[in-house]
Amino acid sequence: MLKYEHIEYLNLLFGIPFLILAVFFYSRWKKNALALFGEITLVKKLTSSFSKVRERIKNTLTILIFIFLIIGISNPQIGMKMEEVKREGVDLIIAIDLSNSMMAEDIKPNRLERAKQAISKLIDNLEGDRIGLIVFAGEAYVQLPITTDYSAAKLFLSTVNTSMIPTQGTEIAKAIRLSVESFDMDNGQNKAIIIITDGESHDDQAIENAETANKAGIFVHTLGMGLSKGGPIPIYNQYGNRTGFRKDKEGNTIVSKLNEDLLIQIANSGKGTYVRANNSTSGLSKLFIEINKMEKKEIGTMIFTEYKDRFQLFIALALLLLTLDLIILPRKNNFSKRIKYYKY
């Protein structure tokens, strides 16, 4: 079993592509600067000892050094011993709406990012509870099976985005049905579902599914993401820059509004609580209080209880590559030429 003590540092790996681009543009800048220095033939003679191969090797070493350092400070740990640990908690599944309307920015920075931030904080407060993640739009999928591995939950949560589900829509009914199917109904634990969505649909089946879930002993809570005034849905290009807002067939900008009535009905049918998020609070803390009121029963889970740090390996590799980088010079090795000179 592999886990990271400081998994949040792995986000620094997203900076590696920018480092590669920086190295590439720096090399191009040097090439252009030399071209401005004088005639190409003369410049080549003056820089004949320069080795492009060695420069590429050094650039590759620089990138690898950063990768190993980032992994090292994240401290990968290997599970060495597995034991059954008894803990008290409930089974909780969070279903996150990934429809395009969740990108509306009436709640800052946008509805989806605010939801992810709130879920991350909720995970930090879990003690003994098991958690699973469902993502949905036009379809619903299991993003993370129910688990006590909170580090894995936060890692899977960080990858959630609206491009994961090609079929658009807000099929809350499918999310509830899949959540129910994802529970182990024979383990005797109290169970709850939190649906995080703007509810922008007219899904009567969702109300029926919430009622069915509650009859099976599952509480269904809803968290409304969005303000009553709503907001336009931005469109982004491949570089992450906003290029405009979504429009209807008549060319009018679509304003996504929170469907509060539907979410209240779903929560009432599921004997749960409805909370609306806003720019000052996400609302999940209130739902967490409701979940903590549920009776927590003992859970027996096989988990790794003894981990050994492995950061030393990656730090050592980074130092080794750094040493190689310092030893390798950017100019060619003229050793053979010097031998010929001395023989002469």
C-alpha positions as a Markdown table, in Angstrom:
| # | Residue | x | y | z |
|---|---|---|---|---|
| 1 | Met | 0.0 | 0.0 | 0.0 |
| 2 | Leu | 1.4 | 3.3 | -1.1 |
| 3 | Lys | 0.4 | 6.7 | 0.4 |
| 4 | Tyr | 1.9 | 10.2 | 0.7 |
| 5 | Glu | 2.3 | 11.9 | 4.0 |
| 6 | His | 2.1 | 15.3 | 2.4 |
| 7 | Ile | 0.0 | 14.5 | -0.7 |
| 8 | Glu | -0.8 | 18.2 | -1.4 |
| 9 | Tyr | 2.8 | 18.8 | -2.5 |
| 10 | Leu | 2.2 | 16.5 | -5.5 |
| 11 | Asn | 0.3 | 19.4 | -7.0 |
| 12 | Leu | 3.6 | 21.0 | -7.7 |
| 13 | Leu | 4.1 | 18.4 | -10.4 |
| 14 | Phe | 1.6 | 20.5 | -12.5 |
| 15 | Gly | 4.4 | 23.0 | -12.7 |
| 16 | Ile | 6.7 | 20.6 | -14.6 |
| 17 | Pro | 5.2 | 21.4 | -18.0 |
| 18 | Phe | 5.8 | 25.1 | -17.4 |
| 19 | Leu | 9.4 | 24.2 | -16.4 |
| 20 | Ile | 9.9 | 22.3 | -19.7 |
| 21 | Leu | 8.5 | 25.3 | -21.6 |
| 22 | Ala | 10.8 | 27.6 | -19.8 |
| 23 | Val | 13.8 | 25.5 | -20.7 |
| 24 | Phe | 12.7 | 25.3 | -24.3 |
| 25 | Phe | 12.2 | 29.0 | -24.7 |
| 26 | Tyr | 15.5 | 29.8 | -22.9 |
| 27 | Ser | 17.3 | 27.5 | -25.4 |
| 28 | Arg | 15.6 | 29.3 | -28.3 |
| 29 | Trp | 16.5 | 32.7 | -26.8 |
| 30 | Lys | 20.2 | 31.7 | -26.6 |
| 31 | Lys | 20.1 | 30.5 | -30.2 |
| 32 | Asn | 18.6 | 33.7 | -31.4 |
| 33 | Ala | 21.0 | 35.8 | -29.3 |
| 34 | Leu | 24.0 | 34.0 | -30.9 |
| 35 | Ala | 22.5 | 34.6 | -34.4 |
| 36 | Leu | 22.5 | 38.3 | -33.7 |
| 37 | Phe | 26.0 | 38.2 | -32.5 |
| 38 | Gly | 27.5 | 37.9 | -36.0 |
| 39 | Glu | 27.8 | 35.8 | -39.1 |
| 40 | Ile | 26.6 | 32.2 | -38.6 |
| 41 | Thr | 29.8 | 30.7 | -39.9 |
| 42 | Leu | 31.9 | 32.8 | -37.6 |
| 43 | Val | 29.6 | 32.1 | -34.6 |
| 44 | Lys | 29.8 | 28.4 | -35.2 |
| 45 | Lys | 33.6 | 28.5 | -35.2 |
| 46 | Leu | 33.7 | 30.5 | -32.0 |
| 47 | Thr | 31.3 | 28.1 | -30.4 |
| 48 | Ser | 32.7 | 24.9 | -31.8 |
| 49 | Ser | 33.4 | 23.5 | -28.4 |
| 50 | Phe | 29.7 | 23.8 | -27.4 |
| 51 | Ser | 27.8 | 20.5 | -27.3 |
| 52 | Lys | 24.0 | 20.5 | -28.0 |
| 53 | Val | 23.8 | 16.9 | -26.8 |
| 54 | Arg | 25.3 | 17.9 | -23.4 |
| 55 | Glu | 23.0 | 20.8 | -23.1 |
| 56 | Arg | 20.0 | 18.6 | -23.6 |
| 57 | Ile | 21.3 | 16.1 | -21.1 |
| 58 | Lys | 21.7 | 18.9 | -18.5 |
| 59 | Asn | 18.2 | 20.2 | -19.3 |
| 60 | Thr | 16.7 | 16.7 | -18.8 |
| 61 | Leu | 18.6 | 16.3 | -15.5 |
| 62 | Thr | 17.2 | 19.6 | -14.3 |
| 63 | Ile | 13.6 | 18.5 | -14.9 |
| 64 | Leu | 14.2 | 15.1 | -13.3 |
| 65 | Ile | 15.8 | 16.8 | -10.2 |
| 66 | Phe | 12.6 | 18.8 | -9.7 |
| 67 | Ile | 10.4 | 15.8 | -10.2 |
| 68 | Phe | 12.3 | 13.7 | -7.6 |
| 69 | Leu | 12.5 | 16.6 | -5.1 |
| 70 | Ile | 8.7 | 17.1 | -5.3 |
| 71 | Ile | 8.0 | 13.4 | -4.8 |
| 72 | Gly | 10.6 | 13.4 | -2.0 |
| 73 | Ile | 9.0 | 16.2 | 0.0 |
| 74 | Ser | 5.6 | 14.5 | -0.5 |
| 75 | Asn | 7.2 | 11.6 | 1.4 |
| 76 | Pro | 5.8 | 8.4 | -0.2 |
| 77 | Gln | 5.2 | 5.7 | 2.4 |
| 78 | Ile | 4.9 | 2.0 | 1.9 |
| 79 | Gly | 2.5 | 0.0 | 4.1 |
| 80 | Met | 4.3 | -2.8 | 5.8 |
| 81 | Lys | 1.8 | -4.3 | 8.2 |
| 82 | Met | -2.0 | -4.9 | 7.9 |
| 83 | Glu | -4.3 | -5.1 | 10.8 |
| 84 | Glu | -8.1 | -5.0 | 11.4 |
| 85 | Val | -8.8 | -1.7 | 13.1 |
| 86 | Lys | -12.1 | -1.1 | 15.0 |
| 87 | Arg | -13.5 | 2.4 | 14.6 |
| 88 | Glu | -16.9 | 4.0 | 14.9 |
| 89 | Gly | -18.5 | 5.9 | 12.1 |
| 90 | Val | -21.1 | 6.1 | 9.3 |
| 91 | Asp | -21.0 | 5.4 | 5.6 |
| 92 | Leu | -21.1 | 8.6 | 3.6 |
| 93 | Ile | -21.3 | 9.1 | -0.2 |
| 94 | Ile | -20.9 | 12.5 | -1.8 |
| 95 | Ala | -22.4 | 12.9 | -5.3 |
| 96 | Ile | -21.0 | 15.9 | -7.2 |
| 97 | Asp | -22.7 | 17.6 | -10.1 |
| 98 | Leu | -20.3 | 18.0 | -13.0 |
| 99 | Ser | -22.6 | 19.6 | -15.5 |
| 100 | Asn | -21.4 | 22.8 | -17.3 |
| 101 | Ser | -23.6 | 25.0 | -15.1 |
| 102 | Met | -21.4 | 24.2 | -12.2 |
| 103 | Met | -18.8 | 26.4 | -13.7 |
| 104 | Ala | -21.0 | 29.5 | -13.1 |
| 105 | Glu | -19.2 | 32.1 | -11.0 |
| 106 | Asp | -22.1 | 33.5 | -8.9 |
| 107 | Ile | -20.3 | 31.7 | -6.1 |
| 108 | Lys | -16.6 | 32.4 | -6.2 |
| 109 | Pro | -14.3 | 31.2 | -7.7 |
| 110 | Asn | -17.1 | 29.0 | -9.2 |
| 111 | Arg | -19.7 | 26.5 | -8.0 |
| 112 | Leu | -17.6 | 23.4 | -8.6 |
| 113 | Glu | -14.3 | 24.7 | -7.1 |
| 114 | Arg | -16.2 | 26.0 | -4.1 |
| 115 | Ala | -17.8 | 22.5 | -3.7 |
| 116 | Lys | -14.4 | 20.8 | -4.0 |
| 117 | Gln | -12.9 | 23.1 | -1.3 |
| 118 | Ala | -15.8 | 22.4 | 1.0 |
| 119 | Ile | -15.5 | 18.6 | 0.5 |
| 120 | Ser | -11.8 | 18.7 | 1.1 |
| 121 | Lys | -12.4 | 20.4 | 4.5 |
| 122 | Leu | -15.1 | 17.9 | 5.3 |
| 123 | Ile | -12.7 | 15.0 | 4.7 |
| 124 | Asp | -10.2 | 16.6 | 7.0 |
| 125 | Asn | -12.8 | 16.5 | 9.8 |
| 126 | Leu | -13.8 | 12.8 | 9.3 |
| 127 | Glu | -12.8 | 10.4 | 12.1 |
| 128 | Gly | -13.7 | 6.8 | 11.5 |
| 129 | Asp | -16.4 | 7.5 | 8.9 |
| 130 | Arg | -16.1 | 5.9 | 5.4 |
| 131 | Ile | -16.5 | 8.1 | 2.4 |
| 132 | Gly | -17.2 | 7.5 | -1.3 |
| 133 | Leu | -17.4 | 9.9 | -4.3 |
| 134 | Ile | -19.9 | 9.8 | -7.2 |
| 135 | Val | -19.7 | 12.2 | -10.1 |
| 136 | Phe | -22.7 | 12.9 | -12.4 |
| 137 | Ala | -24.1 | 15.0 | -15.2 |
| 138 | Gly | -26.1 | 13.2 | -17.9 |
| 139 | Glu | -24.7 | 10.0 | -16.5 |
| 140 | Ala | -23.4 | 9.0 | -13.1 |
| 141 | Tyr | -20.1 | 7.2 | -12.3 |
| 142 | Val | -18.3 | 6.0 | -9.2 |
| 143 | Gln | -15.2 | 8.2 | -8.8 |
| 144 | Leu | -14.1 | 6.6 | -5.5 |
| 145 | Pro | -15.6 | 3.4 | -3.9 |
| 146 | Ile | -16.4 | 3.9 | -0.3 |
| 147 | Thr | -13.3 | 3.8 | 1.8 |
| 148 | Thr | -11.5 | 5.0 | 5.0 |
| 149 | Asp | -8.5 | 6.2 | 3.0 |
| 150 | Tyr | -8.9 | 9.9 | 3.3 |
| 151 | Ser | -5.7 | 10.7 | 1.4 |
| 152 | Ala | -7.0 | 8.7 | -1.6 |
| 153 | Ala | -10.4 | 10.6 | -1.3 |
| 154 | Lys | -8.6 | 14.0 | -1.5 |
| 155 | Leu | -6.5 | 12.8 | -4.4 |
| 156 | Phe | -9.5 | 11.6 | -6.4 |
| 157 | Leu | -11.4 | 14.8 | -5.5 |
| 158 | Ser | -8.6 | 17.0 | -6.9 |
| 159 | Thr | -9.0 | 15.4 | -10.4 |
| 160 | Val | -12.7 | 16.1 | -10.6 |
| 161 | Asn | -13.7 | 18.5 | -13.5 |
| 162 | Thr | -16.6 | 19.0 | -15.9 |
| 163 | Ser | -14.8 | 17.4 | -18.8 |
| 164 | Met | -14.9 | 14.0 | -17.1 |
| 165 | Ile | -18.5 | 13.2 | -18.3 |
| 166 | Pro | -19.2 | 13.8 | -22.0 |
| 167 | Thr | -23.0 | 13.5 | -21.6 |
| 168 | Gln | -24.4 | 16.8 | -20.2 |
| 169 | Gly | -27.4 | 17.2 | -18.1 |
| 170 | Thr | -28.3 | 17.0 | -14.4 |
| 171 | Glu | -29.5 | 13.5 | -13.7 |
| 172 | Ile | -29.8 | 13.6 | -9.9 |
| 173 | Ala | -32.0 | 10.4 | -10.0 |
| 174 | Lys | -29.1 | 8.4 | -11.5 |
| 175 | Ala | -26.7 | 9.8 | -8.9 |
| 176 | Ile | -29.0 | 8.7 | -6.1 |
| 177 | Arg | -29.6 | 5.2 | -7.5 |
| 178 | Leu | -25.8 | 4.7 | -8.1 |
| 179 | Ser | -25.1 | 5.9 | -4.5 |
| 180 | Val | -27.5 | 3.4 | -3.1 |
| 181 | Glu | -26.0 | 0.6 | -5.1 |
| 182 | Ser | -22.5 | 1.6 | -3.9 |
| 183 | Phe | -23.3 | 1.0 | -0.2 |
| 184 | Asp | -22.8 | -2.3 | 1.5 |
| 185 | Met | -26.4 | -2.7 | 2.8 |
| 186 | Asp | -25.5 | -5.7 | 4.9 |
| 187 | Asn | -22.9 | -4.1 | 7.2 |
| 188 | Gly | -25.4 | -2.5 | 9.6 |
| 189 | Gln | -23.8 | 1.0 | 9.4 |
| 190 | Asn | -25.9 | 4.2 | 9.2 |
| 191 | Lys | -25.7 | 5.7 | 5.8 |
| 192 | Ala | -26.1 | 9.1 | 4.2 |
| 193 | Ile | -25.9 | 10.7 | 0.8 |
| 194 | Ile | -25.0 | 14.3 | 0.1 |
| 195 | Ile | -26.0 | 15.6 | -3.3 |
| 196 | Ile | -24.1 | 18.7 | -4.3 |
| 197 | Thr | -25.7 | 20.4 | -7.3 |
| 198 | Asp | -27.4 | 23.5 | -8.6 |
| 199 | Gly | -30.4 | 21.3 | -9.3 |
| 200 | Glu | -30.9 | 22.8 | -12.7 |
| 201 | Ser | -33.3 | 20.1 | -13.9 |
| 202 | His | -36.9 | 18.9 | -13.5 |
| 203 | Asp | -36.1 | 15.5 | -12.2 |
| 204 | Asp | -39.2 | 14.0 | -10.6 |
| 205 | Gln | -37.6 | 10.6 | -10.6 |
| 206 | Ala | -34.9 | 12.0 | -8.2 |
| 207 | Ile | -37.6 | 12.7 | -5.6 |
| 208 | Glu | -38.9 | 9.1 | -5.9 |
| 209 | Asn | -35.3 | 7.7 | -5.7 |
| 210 | Ala | -34.6 | 9.8 | -2.5 |
| 211 | Glu | -37.8 | 8.3 | -0.9 |
| 212 | Thr | -36.8 | 4.8 | -1.9 |
| 213 | Ala | -33.3 | 5.3 | -0.5 |
| 214 | Asn | -34.7 | 6.5 | 2.8 |
| 215 | Lys | -37.0 | 3.4 | 3.0 |
| 216 | Ala | -33.7 | 1.4 | 2.8 |
| 217 | Gly | -32.4 | 3.4 | 5.8 |
| 218 | Ile | -30.3 | 6.0 | 3.9 |
| 219 | Phe | -30.6 | 9.7 | 4.6 |
| 220 | Val | -30.4 | 12.0 | 1.5 |
| 221 | His | -29.1 | 15.5 | 2.0 |
| 222 | Thr | -28.9 | 18.2 | -0.6 |
| 223 | Leu | -26.5 | 21.1 | -0.9 |
| 224 | Gly | -27.5 | 23.8 | -3.4 |
| 225 | Met | -24.6 | 25.4 | -5.2 |
| 226 | Gly | -25.6 | 28.8 | -6.6 |
| 227 | Leu | -27.4 | 32.1 | -5.9 |
| 228 | Ser | -31.0 | 32.9 | -6.6 |
| 229 | Lys | -30.0 | 35.5 | -9.1 |
| 230 | Gly | -27.8 | 32.9 | -10.9 |
| 231 | Gly | -24.9 | 33.6 | -13.2 |
| 232 | Pro | -23.8 | 33.0 | -16.8 |
| 233 | Ile | -21.9 | 29.8 | -17.8 |
| 234 | Pro | -18.3 | 30.7 | -19.0 |
| 235 | Ile | -16.6 | 28.9 | -21.9 |
| 236 | Tyr | -12.9 | 28.3 | -21.8 |
| 237 | Asn | -10.4 | 27.4 | -24.5 |
| 238 | Gln | -7.8 | 24.7 | -24.3 |
| 239 | Tyr | -5.4 | 27.1 | -22.5 |
| 240 | Gly | -7.9 | 27.8 | -19.8 |
| 241 | Asn | -8.7 | 31.3 | -20.9 |
| 242 | Arg | -12.3 | 32.5 | -20.9 |
| 243 | Thr | -13.6 | 33.1 | -24.5 |
| 244 | Gly | -17.2 | 34.0 | -23.7 |
| 245 | Phe | -20.4 | 32.6 | -22.2 |
| 246 | Arg | -22.8 | 29.9 | -23.3 |
| 247 | Lys | -25.8 | 31.1 | -25.3 |
| 248 | Asp | -29.1 | 29.6 | -26.3 |
| 249 | Lys | -30.4 | 29.1 | -29.9 |
| 250 | Glu | -31.6 | 32.7 | -30.1 |
| 251 | Gly | -28.1 | 34.0 | -29.1 |
| 252 | Asn | -29.0 | 35.1 | -25.6 |
| 253 | Thr | -26.6 | 34.5 | -22.8 |
| 254 | Ile | -27.8 | 31.5 | -20.6 |
| 255 | Val | -28.1 | 32.4 | -16.9 |
| 256 | Ser | -27.9 | 29.3 | -14.7 |
| 257 | Lys | -30.1 | 29.6 | -11.6 |
| 258 | Leu | -30.3 | 27.4 | -8.5 |
| 259 | Asn | -33.4 | 25.2 | -8.5 |
| 260 | Glu | -34.0 | 25.3 | -4.8 |
| 261 | Asp | -37.5 | 23.9 | -4.9 |
| 262 | Leu | -36.4 | 20.6 | -6.4 |
| 263 | Leu | -33.5 | 20.2 | -3.9 |
| 264 | Ile | -35.8 | 20.9 | -0.9 |
| 265 | Gln | -38.2 | 18.2 | -2.2 |
| 266 | Ile | -35.4 | 15.7 | -2.6 |
| 267 | Ala | -34.1 | 16.4 | 0.9 |
| 268 | Asn | -37.6 | 16.1 | 2.4 |
| 269 | Ser | -38.2 | 12.8 | 0.6 |
| 270 | Gly | -34.9 | 11.5 | 1.8 |
| 271 | Lys | -35.6 | 12.7 | 5.4 |
| 272 | Gly | -32.4 | 14.8 | 5.1 |
| 273 | Thr | -31.5 | 18.4 | 5.3 |
| 274 | Tyr | -31.3 | 21.0 | 2.5 |
| 275 | Val | -28.6 | 23.7 | 2.8 |
| 276 | Arg | -27.8 | 26.5 | 0.3 |
| 277 | Ala | -24.2 | 27.6 | -0.3 |
| 278 | Asn | -23.3 | 31.2 | -0.8 |
| 279 | Asn | -20.1 | 33.3 | -0.9 |
| 280 | Ser | -19.7 | 33.4 | 2.8 |
| 281 | Thr | -20.3 | 29.7 | 3.6 |
| 282 | Ser | -20.4 | 26.4 | 1.7 |
| 283 | Gly | -23.1 | 24.8 | 3.9 |
| 284 | Leu | -21.3 | 21.5 | 4.2 |
| 285 | Ser | -20.4 | 22.2 | 7.9 |
| 286 | Lys | -24.1 | 22.3 | 8.7 |
| 287 | Leu | -24.7 | 19.0 | 6.9 |
| 288 | Phe | -21.7 | 17.5 | 8.8 |
| 289 | Ile | -23.3 | 18.4 | 12.1 |
| 290 | Glu | -26.4 | 16.5 | 10.9 |
| 291 | Ile | -24.4 | 13.5 | 9.9 |
| 292 | Asn | -22.6 | 13.5 | 13.3 |
| 293 | Lys | -26.0 | 13.3 | 15.0 |
| 294 | Met | -26.4 | 9.8 | 13.4 |
| 295 | Glu | -25.6 | 6.8 | 15.6 |
| 296 | Lys | -22.1 | 5.7 | 14.8 |
| 297 | Lys | -21.5 | 2.0 | 14.8 |
| 298 | Glu | -18.3 | 0.0 | 15.1 |
| 299 | Ile | -16.6 | -0.6 | 11.8 |
| 300 | Gly | -13.9 | -3.3 | 11.4 |
| 301 | Thr | -11.6 | -2.4 | 8.6 |
| 302 | Met | -8.4 | -4.0 | 7.3 |
| 303 | Ile | -5.9 | -1.2 | 7.0 |
| 304 | Phe | -2.1 | -0.8 | 6.9 |
| 305 | Thr | -1.0 | 0.4 | 10.4 |
| 306 | Glu | 2.7 | 0.5 | 9.9 |
| 307 | Tyr | 4.3 | 2.6 | 7.2 |
| 308 | Lys | 7.9 | 3.2 | 6.3 |
| 309 | Asp | 9.1 | 6.5 | 4.8 |
| 310 | Arg | 10.6 | 6.3 | 1.3 |
| 311 | Phe | 11.4 | 10.0 | 0.8 |
| 312 | Gln | 15.2 | 9.2 | 1.2 |
| 313 | Leu | 15.3 | 7.3 | -2.1 |
| 314 | Phe | 13.9 | 10.2 | -4.1 |
| 315 | Ile | 16.0 | 12.9 | -2.3 |
| 316 | Ala | 19.1 | 10.7 | -2.9 |
| 317 | Leu | 18.2 | 10.4 | -6.6 |
| 318 | Ala | 17.8 | 14.2 | -6.8 |
| 319 | Leu | 21.2 | 14.8 | -5.2 |
| 320 | Leu | 22.8 | 12.2 | -7.5 |
| 321 | Leu | 21.4 | 13.9 | -10.6 |
| 322 | Leu | 22.4 | 17.3 | -9.2 |
| 323 | Thr | 26.0 | 16.1 | -8.9 |
| 324 | Leu | 25.9 | 14.7 | -12.4 |
| 325 | Asp | 24.6 | 18.0 | -13.6 |
| 326 | Leu | 27.5 | 19.9 | -12.0 |
| 327 | Ile | 30.0 | 17.4 | -13.4 |
| 328 | Ile | 28.8 | 17.5 | -17.0 |
| 329 | Leu | 30.0 | 20.7 | -18.7 |
| 330 | Pro | 28.1 | 22.1 | -21.7 |
| 331 | Arg | 31.2 | 22.0 | -23.9 |
| 332 | Lys | 32.6 | 19.0 | -25.8 |
| 333 | Asn | 35.2 | 16.8 | -24.3 |
| 334 | Asn | 38.5 | 17.6 | -26.1 |
| 335 | Phe | 40.5 | 14.9 | -24.4 |
| 336 | Ser | 41.3 | 13.0 | -27.7 |
| 337 | Lys | 42.5 | 16.3 | -29.3 |
| 338 | Arg | 44.9 | 17.0 | -26.4 |
| 339 | Ile | 46.4 | 13.4 | -26.7 |
| 340 | Lys | 47.1 | 14.0 | -30.4 |
| 341 | Tyr | 48.6 | 17.4 | -29.6 |
| 342 | Tyr | 51.0 | 15.9 | -27.0 |
| 343 | Lys | 52.0 | 13.1 | -29.4 |
| 344 | Tyr | 52.9 | 15.6 | -32.0 |
